[in-house]
Structure formats: C-alpha cells, structure tokens
C-alpha cells in the first residue's frame, strides 16, 4: 500500500513557468493520495459541472509556486498552511466555474483583437518588452500546452473580466454618499487622557515564598520543558537531482535538432496603421467609413504625416496615441486580411489600403522588415541544458521515489538501507518540538509525522512526506527527550516577576478606577492626574488613524457614545505591561466634505465608486453561489 501510494504521488507532468498566468509546474501530485477511490473522484460539482482532480492540482501548484516566488529566498515550506491553501484554491475554482457558466449563459464574446492584445502583453512571451511569436510557441511547447488550448483559457479569462468590469464599472458614488462616508471616516474626537504606570507600584510589591510555591503548583503546565526529538532523514529533491545531471554537447545538439523549429524566428514586419471602425452591418456606415479611409490615404500619398493622421483619426485606442505604431508583427498575430496585406507590401515605407477586416478599414504602412532567423546552438545551449537536466531529474525522481517508498517500508527500523542503495545521505535535525524546528522540521507536516504513533512510539520510518513540489523526505526518530517539569529553583525568578507584575497591575487598576470616578464626579482631570502622579495628555482632537495616541485609548475613544452637549464621557482601558489609562471625551467633530478641494473630492468619489463596485461584484458572486447547486467532496481531498 505504501509503495503504491508513493507511486501514485509522483508528479506526472510539468507545465513550467509563464509569469503571472502560468506559474510553476502543473504537477499532478498525489491524485490517489488526495482523492479517494470512490466512484466519484471529482473534488466538487458546480451546477453539475465537475471540478476534476487535475484542475484542482494544477490550480494548487500554481498558487503554491506564486507564494514561493513572492517570498523568494526567504521561503520555507512551513510558511504555508497547506490545509488552508487547499480550501482557498477549491473555493476559487468554484467561483471560477460559476463565472464561466455565467458568461456562457449571457453570451459574452471575445474578439480576435482582444485575444491578441491580451496575449501580447504577457511578459513571458516577450523579448526586450516586445511580443515574440517564437517565444510564445516555444514556451507553450515546453509546458506541454498548445496555443489553441492556451488561447481557449485566455478567452474564458477575458470573458469573465468583461462580466466583472461590467458590474464594477457600473458602480458609482454620489457626493451625498461621500459626505456621509467622510462624516464617519474623518470624524475627530476631543480627548484628554491620563496614564497610570504600573512600574512605580512594582517597586513596592512583596512576594512571599508561599505565594511563589502556590503559583508554581497551580501553573505547573507553564513550566514544562518541551518534548523534543532528534530526527534522521533522507530527502529526495528534484532540484538537487537536476544540479547533478551532466550533459555532453552531442546530447544537447541532438535536442537542438529535435526542437529547432521552436528556435526559428519567422519573418517579422514593423507596421503602423489607421483604423476607421465600422459598427454593425449598415451599408451606409460601411461606405462612409471606406470613403473616410480613402480620403486619409490620399492625404498620406500627398505627403501628410502618417503618425499625426493616426493620432487624429484612428479608431484603434491602443495604437492611435502612439501614431498608429503596432510594433513588430509575425504571421498568426493579426487577422488574416490585415496580415496578407502587410506581408505583401514590397518595400519599407510603402502604404496600402483601405483593407477591410471585421473591425473596419485599415491603412497600413510598412516601417521595417526583419528576415527569418534561427537562434544558434550556442545561443540556446543554456536553455537546452536546463531542459535536459529537468527531464533527466524528472525520470530519476520517479524511479528513486518508488524505490525510496519501497525500501523505507521494507526496512522500517533504519534508514541505512535507503541511504546505501539510493546513494542518499542521512541528515540529522535536532531539537524538534511539536511547534518548532529547523531545516526540514520547519515544515509542520514533518513535525506532525515525527510525533505520530508509528514514528515516535513504534520507532518506524515514516512514509514519504511531501514538503514541496517534487520534494519528499523520509524521517525516523533518533532520540526522544520527554517533557518534564522544570525545578522551582530554576523558575523562581520568573514566578517572582509575574507575581510582582500582577500586583503592580492591580494597584494601577485601582488607581485608574479612583481617577475615573473623580473625573465623572466633576473633578478637574489635570489636577486629579497630578494628585495621583499620573501622566496627563492635554485635550486635543484626534482622528481614527492618530499614531500619537495609545492604540487602546484610540479604540476606546471612538467606541464610546458621544457626550451630551457641554458634558463629558470618561472611560478606563488597560495598556501594555499592566499600565492603565483613563480618557475623557468632551467633543466630537464630524468629517466634512467641504474641507476637500475639488480635485480631492473627485479622487475620493472615484475611490468610493471603486469600493462600491468591488462590493457589488462580491455580492453578485455570493448570489451566484447562493442559487447554485454546489457539492464539495471532502473525502476526495486528504490533508
């Protein structure tokens, strides 16, 4: 069972890195480990649509890799709560499925131009900030994805964005709403406050031996040494395996020849265009657009500046502001009539048009020609080596992984056989507790397994523990130090500090109660503070974000009801280290929209509208969930 479980837990394919959109390996790790063998292996159903194990694992690994990249060199597997992450990923997949169904139901569409623009903006497909058709094809090929499959995914994402933008961009905020919002958000409160320090009472505190002994007895659990283990382990890490893979130029040359098509740079043409859009199928509108395009073409041929005319007349918002510049274009990037016209222009500087496409009439100017080229072996050797090492490491990881699980199971009382036969060194990590550890024990899954019955009590090797993508360890307990109570002599000073602090805090609290009563009875706060040697802060208006006021005082002051006209409200709060504060609230001033400049008002109205839009979309999605039939198969997702 263990051997089969590990075999099932080995990644089956890797999808590589496409920044921001396809991040990390789409590893199918642990399908049978995470999903039960019941008739239904889906992780959820949304209105009858299944979310498959493959989709779940792909999304999970993408998110895991995003977190790794976010933390960078500081990343440790223990930083991630995998149970929480799995739930977040599952909920996101449910939301995405609902939104996919909704855009289909509402017949949202995505044009070729929208798709092209979106794909060209992805940094992973660019060279020196410009889209590269070669990089696009080779990157997708490296992750086992066809352009058609990727573009289908992109179309779904763009359609969902259209729905989201339609909801969020329709939100607005009125000046009245902003005024009400600011009245609360920018409200100011006039307060003074007194700080009663516990430190001066601590000097007077007296602690008896009986009190110390009683505290030690009642709080015995606080004075226990942590249970610790020292672990031996072997680890199988694909990244480390890859570093040890060597490749000759002959092997890499063979790869180069096999993949040479992905290193070819097709002919590219640099172009400008002016688009006169045609809306609908009205023949009159079509004729008017064509006539306008022909007139612009005549102006260009008469010597008018193409860029200035593009800025003035073009209906393509993406390029008009740049003089109609489209950059370098390869075949497959634009609609066919446009490409056919562009690639038929005989020489740089020539202009053709009007060319009719589904978007309207184009006038096209050829600004440059880049001949086809193929990157040399020397240019891509590093890329080939990395791919070769990755492939060989994959193969070795699969093979060693199966053997690792097998040997750890067959020799449960030692890691020597595993180490000797697989040439994996035995590592050691000491002082591992249930809540902390270093090295591999940073990972909570390792610590949990270390203190499990089979590993700690029965002295067996663990089964392979996944602590990262393509990274597993097998552990065993080398040494166990049980928890025990520390002697009173060792913790006596600590207990004395605690008891003195408690006494001081109690004295400070009693003084604060007296001060609060005095202020409420009409005594002058500043004079009362002097009598009791409290620090007094003069009355001033404070905002909700004031950093010069103790946080507890700030929160209490804004949680307190407004005082009656001419009256006051007094309150008491505990501060850090046993200090106490008594505050006096004597006035409230609502935030006022008239204090804003016109520019500030416009900016804040936009921000409030944005927040309203986000809230509306959240409510929209919640409504979809409320009316959807959603079934989650928790049994098919193991910890």
VMD Tcl script that draws the C-alpha trace (Angstrom):
set ca {
  {0.00 0.00 0.00}
  {2.77 2.43 0.91}
  {4.65 1.67 -2.31}
  {1.58 2.13 -4.42}
  {0.62 5.31 -2.59}
  {4.02 6.82 -3.29}
  {3.87 5.75 -6.94}
  {0.55 7.49 -7.19}
  {2.01 10.55 -5.51}
  {4.68 11.20 -8.14}
  {4.09 14.20 -10.46}
  {3.08 13.16 -13.96}
  {3.79 16.31 -15.97}
  {5.17 19.77 -15.57}
  {3.90 22.92 -17.06}
  {6.87 25.24 -16.50}
  {6.74 28.92 -15.78}
  {4.66 31.54 -17.51}
  {4.86 34.61 -15.28}
  {1.61 35.89 -13.83}
  {-0.55 33.45 -15.81}
  {1.08 30.03 -15.79}
  {3.32 29.95 -12.73}
  {5.08 26.81 -11.65}
  {4.62 23.17 -12.53}
  {1.12 21.90 -13.11}
  {2.11 18.80 -11.19}
  {-0.47 16.08 -10.69}
  {0.87 15.21 -7.27}
  {-0.88 12.66 -5.23}
  {-4.07 12.08 -7.17}
  {-4.74 8.81 -5.41}
  {-3.32 10.19 -2.19}
  {-5.60 13.18 -2.22}
  {-8.60 11.61 -3.89}
  {-10.43 8.54 -2.71}
  {-11.10 5.50 -4.80}
  {-14.85 6.07 -4.73}
  {-16.87 6.13 -7.93}
  {-16.84 9.91 -7.97}
  {-13.31 11.27 -7.85}
  {-14.15 14.92 -8.54}
  {-13.39 17.38 -5.78}
  {-16.59 19.34 -6.36}
  {-19.58 19.77 -8.64}
  {-20.97 23.17 -9.56}
  {-24.40 23.01 -11.17}
  {-23.47 19.55 -12.44}
  {-20.04 20.65 -13.76}
  {-17.24 18.62 -12.20}
  {-14.01 20.12 -10.92}
  {-11.52 17.38 -11.66}
  {-8.50 16.31 -9.61}
  {-6.30 17.54 -12.44}
  {-7.83 21.02 -12.35}
  {-7.51 21.14 -8.58}
  {-3.88 20.01 -8.53}
  {-2.96 22.39 -11.35}
  {-4.50 25.35 -9.54}
  {-2.96 24.30 -6.23}
  {0.54 24.01 -7.66}
  {0.20 27.36 -9.46}
  {-0.78 29.07 -6.21}
  {1.97 27.28 -4.27}
  {4.57 28.46 -6.77}
  {3.20 32.00 -6.65}
  {3.74 32.04 -2.89}
  {7.25 30.65 -3.34}
  {8.11 33.41 -5.79}
  {6.55 36.04 -3.54}
  {8.72 35.05 -0.56}
  {11.80 34.47 -2.74}
  {14.93 33.24 -0.95}
  {13.19 33.57 2.43}
  {10.61 30.90 1.50}
  {10.26 27.91 3.81}
  {7.60 25.22 3.24}
  {6.42 25.66 6.82}
  {5.24 29.17 5.97}
  {2.30 27.72 4.08}
  {-0.72 26.25 5.82}
  {-1.46 23.63 3.18}
  {-4.89 22.76 4.55}
  {-5.96 26.39 4.37}
  {-4.37 26.81 0.95}
  {-6.23 23.79 -0.43}
  {-9.53 25.19 0.78}
  {-8.79 28.62 -0.71}
  {-7.88 27.05 -4.05}
  {-11.04 24.92 -4.06}
  {-13.26 27.91 -3.28}
  {-11.58 29.90 -6.04}
  {-12.17 27.08 -8.52}
  {-15.84 27.00 -7.55}
  {-16.07 30.76 -8.10}
  {-14.32 30.49 -11.48}
  {-16.64 27.70 -12.58}
  {-19.70 29.75 -11.61}
  {-18.38 32.78 -13.50}
  {-17.55 30.65 -16.57}
  {-21.11 29.35 -16.55}
  {-22.48 32.87 -16.15}
  {-20.53 34.38 -19.08}
  {-21.64 31.46 -21.24}
  {-25.26 31.98 -20.23}
  {-25.02 35.69 -21.01}
  {-23.22 35.09 -24.34}
  {-20.12 37.17 -23.67}
  {-17.75 37.13 -26.63}
  {-14.05 37.84 -27.17}
  {-12.76 39.19 -30.46}
  {-9.52 38.13 -32.10}
  {-8.12 41.61 -31.47}
  {-8.87 41.39 -27.75}
  {-7.23 37.97 -27.54}
  {-4.15 39.08 -29.48}
  {-3.76 42.19 -27.33}
  {-4.05 40.18 -24.11}
  {-1.54 37.52 -25.18}
  {0.99 40.06 -26.46}
  {1.01 41.82 -23.09}
  {2.15 38.71 -21.18}
  {5.79 39.27 -20.12}
  {6.67 35.57 -20.51}
  {6.07 35.87 -24.26}
  {8.17 38.99 -24.75}
  {11.77 39.68 -25.66}
  {13.06 43.12 -24.69}
  {9.50 44.21 -23.94}
  {8.15 43.09 -27.34}
  {5.96 40.07 -28.07}
  {7.81 37.19 -29.75}
  {5.87 34.59 -31.67}
  {8.80 32.19 -31.36}
  {9.00 32.59 -27.59}
  {5.21 32.19 -27.41}
  {5.25 28.86 -29.24}
  {8.38 27.50 -27.54}
  {7.22 28.49 -24.04}
  {3.90 26.75 -24.51}
  {5.61 23.72 -26.03}
  {7.92 23.50 -23.02}
  {4.94 23.26 -20.68}
  {3.06 20.77 -22.84}
  {0.35 23.18 -23.93}
  {-0.81 24.01 -27.43}
  {-1.55 27.59 -28.47}
  {-5.17 26.59 -29.08}
  {-5.57 25.28 -25.52}
  {-3.86 28.30 -24.01}
  {-5.92 30.73 -26.09}
  {-9.11 28.95 -25.07}
  {-8.13 29.51 -21.46}
  {-7.35 33.15 -22.16}
  {-10.70 33.68 -23.86}
  {-12.51 32.38 -20.79}
  {-10.50 34.71 -18.57}
  {-11.15 37.75 -20.77}
  {-14.87 36.98 -20.88}
  {-15.02 36.74 -17.09}
  {-13.15 40.05 -16.85}
  {-15.76 41.59 -19.12}
  {-18.50 40.45 -16.76}
  {-16.61 41.67 -13.72}
  {-15.83 45.03 -15.32}
  {-19.43 45.44 -16.45}
  {-20.54 45.15 -12.83}
  {-17.73 47.06 -11.16}
  {-17.55 49.87 -13.72}
  {-21.29 50.48 -13.43}
  {-20.91 51.36 -9.76}
  {-20.90 55.00 -8.76}
  {-20.81 57.16 -5.66}
  {-22.76 60.35 -5.04}
  {-21.47 63.42 -3.20}
  {-24.11 62.76 -0.53}
  {-22.78 59.22 -0.06}
  {-19.23 60.53 0.13}
  {-20.29 63.18 2.65}
  {-21.89 60.51 4.87}
  {-18.83 58.32 4.48}
  {-16.44 61.13 5.37}
  {-18.58 62.23 8.32}
  {-17.72 58.91 9.96}
  {-14.32 58.14 8.46}
  {-12.85 61.61 9.08}
  {-14.60 62.15 12.39}
  {-12.43 63.75 15.08}
  {-12.84 63.45 18.84}
  {-11.64 65.82 21.51}
  {-9.98 63.83 24.28}
  {-7.53 64.11 27.11}
  {-6.13 61.11 28.93}
  {-4.07 60.05 31.92}
  {-1.55 57.20 32.04}
  {-1.09 55.34 35.33}
  {2.22 53.49 35.18}
  {2.39 50.10 36.88}
  {6.17 50.37 37.17}
  {6.09 52.57 40.28}
  {3.89 50.05 42.08}
  {6.17 47.19 41.13}
  {8.95 48.55 43.36}
  {6.60 48.28 46.35}
  {5.37 44.76 45.54}
  {6.19 42.00 48.06}
  {6.03 38.27 47.21}
  {6.12 35.50 49.82}
  {7.57 32.01 49.45}
  {4.07 30.59 49.94}
  {2.74 32.65 47.02}
  {5.63 31.51 44.85}
  {5.03 27.85 45.70}
  {1.28 28.16 45.16}
  {1.77 29.75 41.74}
  {4.28 27.08 40.77}
  {1.82 24.35 41.75}
  {-1.26 25.85 40.05}
  {0.60 26.76 36.85}
  {2.77 23.66 36.60}
  {1.99 23.25 32.89}
  {3.66 26.60 32.17}
  {6.98 25.34 33.50}
  {7.38 22.18 31.44}
  {10.33 21.64 29.13}
  {9.13 21.00 25.58}
  {9.12 17.42 24.34}
  {11.91 17.13 21.77}
  {13.14 14.70 19.16}
  {16.24 14.43 17.04}
  {15.41 13.17 13.56}
  {17.39 11.28 10.98}
  {16.13 11.75 7.46}
  {16.80 11.18 3.79}
  {15.46 13.60 1.25}
  {14.63 13.33 -2.43}
  {14.65 16.74 -4.08}
  {14.29 17.01 -7.83}
  {16.02 20.41 -7.88}
  {19.10 18.85 -6.29}
  {18.99 15.91 -8.67}
  {18.94 18.31 -11.61}
  {22.15 20.02 -10.43}
  {23.99 16.70 -10.60}
  {22.94 15.89 -14.18}
  {25.71 16.24 -16.76}
  {25.13 16.60 -20.50}
  {27.52 16.46 -23.43}
  {27.35 18.79 -26.42}
  {26.42 15.78 -28.53}
  {23.33 15.15 -26.43}
  {22.39 18.82 -26.41}
  {22.96 19.10 -30.16}
  {20.51 16.23 -30.66}
  {17.93 18.09 -28.58}
  {18.62 21.24 -30.56}
  {17.92 19.48 -33.84}
  {14.72 17.94 -32.47}
  {13.45 21.32 -31.29}
  {14.96 23.54 -33.93}
  {11.54 24.73 -35.12}
  {10.98 26.38 -31.74}
  {14.18 28.38 -32.17}
  {13.21 29.78 -35.54}
  {12.31 33.43 -35.77}
  {9.79 33.89 -38.56}
  {9.83 36.96 -40.75}
  {8.51 39.95 -38.83}
  {7.27 43.27 -40.13}
  {7.05 46.54 -38.28}
  {3.91 48.45 -39.08}
  {1.73 51.45 -38.40}
  {-1.98 51.53 -39.14}
  {-5.00 53.78 -39.09}
  {-8.32 52.07 -38.37}
  {-11.64 53.55 -39.40}
  {-14.10 51.39 -37.49}
  {-17.35 50.09 -38.90}
  {-20.11 49.47 -36.38}
  {-22.75 46.95 -37.39}
  {-23.76 45.87 -40.87}
  {-25.22 49.13 -42.12}
  {-24.13 49.57 -45.80}
  {-24.24 53.36 -45.45}
  {-21.96 53.26 -42.41}
  {-19.63 50.91 -44.26}
  {-19.49 53.19 -47.29}
  {-18.90 56.26 -45.14}
  {-16.03 54.54 -43.28}
  {-14.45 53.43 -46.54}
  {-14.72 56.92 -48.04}
  {-13.10 58.40 -44.92}
  {-10.26 55.88 -45.13}
  {-9.72 56.63 -48.83}
  {-9.56 60.34 -48.09}
  {-6.95 59.77 -45.37}
  {-4.97 57.57 -47.77}
  {-4.98 60.38 -50.34}
  {-3.64 62.79 -47.71}
  {-0.81 60.37 -46.88}
  {0.14 59.92 -50.52}
  {0.10 63.69 -50.89}
  {2.78 63.90 -48.17}
  {0.82 64.18 -44.91}
  {2.44 62.76 -41.78}
  {1.12 59.22 -41.15}
  {1.63 59.35 -37.35}
  {-0.23 62.63 -36.94}
  {-3.15 61.37 -39.02}
  {-3.26 58.19 -36.94}
  {-3.40 60.20 -33.73}
  {-6.20 62.32 -35.19}
  {-8.37 59.77 -37.00}
  {-7.60 56.18 -35.93}
  {-10.31 54.32 -34.00}
  {-7.79 51.91 -32.50}
  {-7.27 53.32 -28.98}
  {-4.33 51.02 -28.32}
  {-2.16 52.39 -31.13}
  {-3.62 55.79 -32.07}
  {-1.90 57.62 -29.23}
  {1.42 56.18 -30.49}
  {0.92 57.33 -34.05}
  {-0.63 54.00 -35.09}
  {2.52 52.06 -34.22}
  {1.88 48.29 -33.89}
  {5.49 47.21 -33.38}
  {6.85 44.01 -34.88}
  {4.25 41.58 -36.22}
  {4.61 37.94 -37.24}
  {2.06 35.82 -39.06}
  {-0.58 34.45 -36.74}
  {-0.82 37.58 -34.63}
  {-3.33 39.61 -36.61}
  {-6.49 38.80 -38.56}
  {-5.78 37.26 -41.97}
  {-6.79 40.13 -44.32}
  {-4.58 42.51 -42.36}
  {-1.62 40.10 -42.36}
  {-1.99 39.27 -46.06}
  {-1.89 42.96 -46.91}
  {1.04 43.73 -44.59}
  {3.19 40.85 -45.81}
  {2.51 41.69 -49.44}
  {3.91 45.23 -49.20}
  {7.06 45.17 -51.34}
  {9.32 47.68 -49.55}
  {9.72 49.66 -46.35}
  {7.87 52.99 -46.40}
  {5.06 51.82 -48.69}
  {1.43 52.30 -47.67}
  {-1.57 50.15 -48.65}
  {-5.28 50.43 -48.05}
  {-8.06 50.62 -47.34}
  {-8.02 46.97 -46.19}
  {-11.35 45.63 -44.92}
  {-11.37 43.41 -41.82}
  {-14.07 42.58 -39.32}
  {-13.11 45.74 -37.41}
  {-13.35 48.20 -40.27}
  {-10.99 49.73 -42.82}
  {-7.23 49.84 -42.26}
  {-4.50 51.93 -43.86}
  {-1.18 50.14 -43.31}
  {2.37 51.47 -43.53}
  {5.39 49.15 -43.56}
  {8.16 50.53 -41.31}
  {10.59 47.63 -41.25}
  {11.33 44.05 -42.29}
  {13.14 41.52 -40.11}
  {14.27 38.49 -42.05}
  {13.67 34.94 -40.76}
  {16.42 33.67 -38.49}
  {17.25 30.71 -36.29}
  {18.97 31.04 -32.92}
  {22.27 29.20 -32.93}
  {23.11 26.26 -30.71}
  {25.48 28.47 -28.73}
  {22.71 30.99 -28.08}
  {20.31 28.41 -26.63}
  {22.77 25.95 -25.07}
  {21.96 27.10 -21.55}
  {18.24 26.70 -22.19}
  {18.77 23.23 -23.64}
  {20.95 22.18 -20.70}
  {18.32 23.30 -18.18}
  {15.62 21.39 -20.07}
  {17.83 18.30 -20.32}
  {18.64 18.40 -16.60}
  {14.98 18.86 -15.76}
  {13.92 15.89 -17.89}
  {16.62 13.60 -16.50}
  {15.86 14.74 -12.95}
  {12.16 14.01 -13.56}
  {12.96 10.49 -14.70}
  {15.33 9.89 -11.79}
  {12.87 11.36 -9.32}
  {10.12 8.96 -10.44}
  {12.43 5.96 -10.28}
  {14.04 6.83 -6.96}
  {10.73 7.82 -5.46}
  {9.28 4.38 -5.95}
  {12.42 2.75 -4.53}
  {12.50 5.17 -1.60}
  {8.98 4.26 -0.53}
  {9.72 0.58 -1.04}
  {12.96 0.50 0.96}
  {11.63 2.68 3.79}
  {8.72 0.25 4.13}
  {10.78 -2.93 3.85}
  {13.41 -1.71 6.38}
  {11.23 0.17 8.88}
  {13.81 0.26 11.70}
  {16.64 2.04 9.86}
  {17.44 4.46 7.05}
  {20.80 2.84 6.29}
  {19.43 0.58 3.57}
  {17.68 3.52 1.92}
  {20.80 5.65 2.09}
  {23.16 2.92 0.84}
  {21.06 1.66 -2.06}
  {19.86 5.06 -3.31}
  {23.05 6.99 -2.53}
  {21.09 9.48 -0.45}
  {22.97 10.83 2.58}
  {21.35 10.63 6.01}
  {20.81 14.07 7.50}
  {20.04 14.96 11.11}
  {18.00 17.73 12.64}
  {17.92 18.22 16.42}
  {15.68 19.96 18.95}
  {12.47 19.41 17.03}
  {9.36 20.14 19.08}
  {5.71 19.82 18.19}
  {5.60 23.54 17.37}
  {9.04 24.43 16.06}
  {12.04 23.11 14.23}
  {14.82 23.98 11.82}
  {15.74 22.65 8.39}
  {13.16 20.17 7.12}
  {11.39 20.38 10.51}
  {10.24 23.89 9.67}
  {7.52 22.08 7.74}
  {4.55 21.30 10.05}
  {3.85 18.04 8.18}
  {7.30 16.79 9.20}
  {6.76 17.71 12.85}
  {3.32 16.16 12.91}
  {4.67 12.90 11.49}
  {7.67 12.96 13.87}
  {5.34 12.87 16.87}
  {2.93 10.35 15.36}
  {2.39 6.94 16.96}
  {4.11 4.92 14.24}
  {7.23 7.09 14.12}
  {7.64 8.15 17.77}
  {6.09 5.26 19.73}
  {6.70 2.36 17.34}
  {10.09 3.59 16.12}
  {9.29 3.11 12.42}
  {10.39 5.02 9.37}
  {7.78 7.47 8.13}
  {6.20 7.14 4.74}
  {7.49 9.76 2.24}
  {6.36 13.23 3.36}
  {5.81 15.88 0.73}
  {7.35 19.17 1.85}
  {7.37 20.92 -1.50}
  {6.74 20.34 -5.20}
  {8.92 17.37 -6.25}
  {10.47 17.26 -2.78}
  {9.88 14.47 -0.24}
  {11.59 13.24 2.92}
  {11.52 10.04 4.97}
  {12.20 10.53 8.68}
  {12.77 8.46 11.79}
  {13.31 9.40 15.44}
  {16.94 9.10 16.52}
  {16.50 10.47 20.04}
  {13.48 11.39 22.15}
  {13.51 13.76 25.15}
  {10.17 13.67 27.02}
  {8.68 16.79 28.53}
  {9.28 17.29 32.25}
  {8.62 19.96 34.83}
  {11.43 22.43 35.42}
  {12.53 22.66 39.10}
  {11.21 25.54 41.19}
  {14.72 26.84 41.78}
  {15.11 27.31 38.03}
  {11.86 29.23 37.52}
  {11.63 31.03 40.88}
  {12.83 34.36 39.48}
  {10.37 34.12 36.61}
  {7.47 33.50 39.01}
  {8.51 36.43 41.22}
  {8.47 38.71 38.16}
  {5.00 37.51 37.22}
  {3.57 37.96 40.73}
  {5.09 41.41 41.14}
  {3.74 42.43 37.76}
  {0.29 41.18 38.72}
  {0.37 43.14 41.98}
  {1.55 46.29 40.20}
  {-1.15 45.94 37.55}
  {-3.81 45.53 40.23}
  {-2.60 48.65 42.04}
  {-2.55 50.62 38.78}
  {-6.08 49.43 38.02}
  {-7.34 50.55 41.45}
  {-5.79 53.98 40.93}
  {-7.38 54.19 37.47}
  {-10.80 53.33 38.94}
  {-10.37 56.13 41.51}
  {-9.34 58.58 38.79}
  {-12.26 57.63 36.56}
  {-14.73 58.14 39.41}
  {-13.18 61.52 40.29}
  {-13.47 62.77 36.70}
  {-17.06 61.55 36.38}
  {-17.92 63.36 39.62}
  {-16.73 66.65 38.13}
  {-13.12 66.86 39.32}
  {-10.62 68.58 37.02}
  {-8.77 65.83 35.05}
  {-5.39 67.58 35.01}
  {-5.43 68.37 38.74}
  {-6.63 64.85 39.54}
  {-3.80 63.39 37.48}
  {-1.26 65.42 39.49}
  {-2.67 64.17 42.78}
  {-2.18 60.54 41.74}
  {1.13 61.09 39.89}
  {-0.41 60.13 36.56}
  {0.91 61.41 33.22}
  {-1.61 63.83 31.70}
  {-2.11 64.42 27.97}
  {-3.74 67.76 27.18}
  {-7.11 67.78 25.35}
  {-6.81 67.63 21.56}
  {-8.81 66.47 18.56}
  {-7.67 63.08 17.31}
  {-8.54 61.10 14.17}
  {-9.10 57.38 13.80}
  {-5.60 56.99 12.39}
  {-3.75 59.04 15.01}
  {-0.49 57.26 15.83}
  {0.45 59.54 18.71}
  {-2.26 58.14 20.98}
  {-2.01 54.66 22.56}
  {-3.94 52.24 20.37}
  {-6.17 51.03 23.22}
  {-7.10 54.62 24.11}
  {-7.78 55.45 20.45}
  {-10.06 52.44 20.01}
  {-11.95 53.11 23.25}
  {-12.38 56.81 22.48}
  {-14.02 56.07 19.11}
  {-16.14 53.25 20.57}
  {-17.59 55.46 23.28}
  {-21.01 57.16 22.77}
  {-20.94 60.89 22.08}
  {-21.12 63.08 25.20}
  {-24.16 65.24 25.82}
  {-23.77 68.90 24.87}
  {-21.47 70.51 27.42}
  {-20.83 67.18 29.13}
  {-18.15 64.54 29.06}
  {-17.68 60.79 28.88}
  {-14.87 59.14 30.82}
  {-13.57 55.61 30.42}
  {-10.77 53.33 31.52}
  {-8.65 50.89 29.47}
  {-5.72 48.58 30.21}
  {-2.46 49.16 28.35}
  {0.61 47.01 27.84}
  {2.75 45.91 30.80}
  {-0.11 46.48 33.23}
  {-0.35 50.25 32.69}
  {-3.81 51.82 32.83}
  {-5.32 54.81 31.03}
  {-8.30 56.99 31.85}
  {-9.60 59.06 28.93}
  {-12.04 61.97 28.90}
  {-14.12 62.63 25.79}
  {-15.58 66.15 25.63}
  {-16.35 66.79 21.96}
  {-17.00 65.21 18.56}
  {-16.47 66.83 15.18}
  {-17.84 65.04 12.11}
  {-15.77 64.81 8.94}
  {-16.73 67.50 6.44}
  {-16.70 67.10 2.67}
  {-16.33 70.87 2.29}
  {-12.79 70.55 3.64}
  {-11.79 68.79 0.42}
  {-10.56 70.56 -2.67}
  {-12.47 69.79 -5.84}
  {-9.66 67.56 -7.03}
  {-9.63 65.67 -3.72}
  {-13.40 65.25 -3.87}
  {-13.22 63.79 -7.38}
  {-10.42 61.41 -6.34}
  {-12.32 60.21 -3.28}
  {-15.55 59.81 -5.25}
  {-13.68 57.57 -7.70}
  {-12.17 55.53 -4.89}
  {-15.57 55.15 -3.20}
  {-17.10 54.12 -6.53}
  {-14.33 51.54 -6.94}
  {-15.01 50.13 -3.49}
  {-18.73 50.08 -4.24}
  {-18.00 48.21 -7.46}
  {-15.92 45.61 -5.66}
  {-18.67 45.18 -3.08}
  {-21.29 44.79 -5.80}
  {-19.25 42.15 -7.62}
  {-18.68 40.30 -4.35}
  {-22.42 40.39 -3.71}
  {-23.08 39.24 -7.29}
  {-20.77 36.27 -6.85}
  {-22.31 35.47 -3.47}
  {-25.72 35.47 -5.11}
  {-24.49 33.06 -7.79}
  {-23.24 30.74 -5.05}
  {-26.48 31.05 -3.11}
  {-28.55 29.91 -6.08}
  {-26.10 27.32 -7.38}
  {-26.02 23.62 -6.64}
  {-22.55 23.15 -5.18}
  {-21.33 19.82 -3.87}
  {-17.89 19.51 -2.29}
  {-16.46 16.01 -1.92}
  {-14.24 16.49 1.11}
  {-13.48 12.78 1.25}
  {-11.68 13.13 -2.08}
  {-9.23 15.68 -0.65}
  {-6.96 14.41 2.07}
  {-4.75 16.56 4.26}
}
mol new
graphics top color blue
foreach p $ca { graphics top sphere $p radius 0.5 }
foreach p [lrange $ca 0 end-1] q [lrange $ca 1 end] { graphics top cylinder $p $q radius 0.2 }
display resetview
